[in-house]
């Protein structure tokens, strides 16, 4: 059994892990850094691995609006990231949030930044954006918010480039699955892999996302004070990518990102990628709850078998997921292209590592430390509105005769 000791050990090579590795390698060049994940990078079943993700600063919370502006600047100017960013513009419709667009614009004014964002009447959706949304029904919509300076990024390619840049500077990448964390007097000192390797470090950074609850429970089942609890919930949404023709790609080349939450559609559509794919997302999450007997907990875990969570043949696509995508396509386009997956945090890939290092060095502001503290008081907090209420096991499948049945996911 081999044992390796380094200054920094980063577990998980998604957006948090890759960004942290890159910033560490730049800011602390004499430090030894290992970035470890279950497959060669980028991991194809990680939440960060996707064809594209929205990139924006459009937040009513001025704290995240400021962070969004910082990361947008990186996407547009940093040589590592700018080739993966596409400034397509972004439409947001969110019923039930009074004056959402005006609140965002007010934040831009407070931050004294240049902006082109606007709010307009829903009827204009019929004539704007080359008529792409002319067949949608927006009669029940309060207002439309549009920011031409927002856009999207090529997710998997940008993540791979970030990891490669860190490796090129000196970070060591290890492809191995983690079995357990190693703890000494309540402090994490390293990890043990499933093949018996042991890695120790002065600083262990867990960037394990949806797998965090199970990893901690497996490692210290008898320590209830260390368990994840309400801090993290593994969640999944349905995404579908449709290949488009060259003619469609040319016709819709100016299509913006569209986030439509009218209480029914609750989904997104993304512009066509360089690989000629259009993506639809249904933003109503599921969880995958399991019982962890050793620790006496129940929590949600990610699906780790691609055949249970990724499909390339439409015939294999579960019926319930088809229905989810049809809701989005019909709500946004009126059905016009219906035959034609880290959620909130991915866009911050260029700057996440900077803030992780500040945390390690005690350099976070009081507001940042309070918002992101692991040991913050969770008692009495209202339920998270985006926390999943549905279970993956309840997704409808379809048998060979086309009959509906419960999912076998």
Secondary structure, DSSP 4 states (H G I P E B T S, - for coil): --EEEEEEEEE--SHHHHHHHHHHHHH-TTS-EEEEESSSSSPTTSTT--S-EEE----SSHHHHHHHHHHHHHHHH-TTTGGGEE---EEEEETTSTTHHHHHHHHHHHTT-----EEE-GGGGGTSGGGTTTTS--TT---EEEETT-EEE-HHHHHHHHHHHHHHHTPEEEE--EEEEEEETTEEEEEEETTS-EEEEEEEEE--GGGHHHHHHHH-TT-GGGS-TTS----EEEEEEEE--HHHHHHTTTPPEEEEESSS--EEEEPPPTTSEEEEEEEEEEE-EEEETTTTEEEE-----HHHH--SSGGGS-HHHHHHHHHHHHHHHTTTTTT---GGGGGGHHHHHHHHHHHHTT---HHHHHHH-TT---TTPPPPTTS--EEGGGSEEE-TTS-EEE---
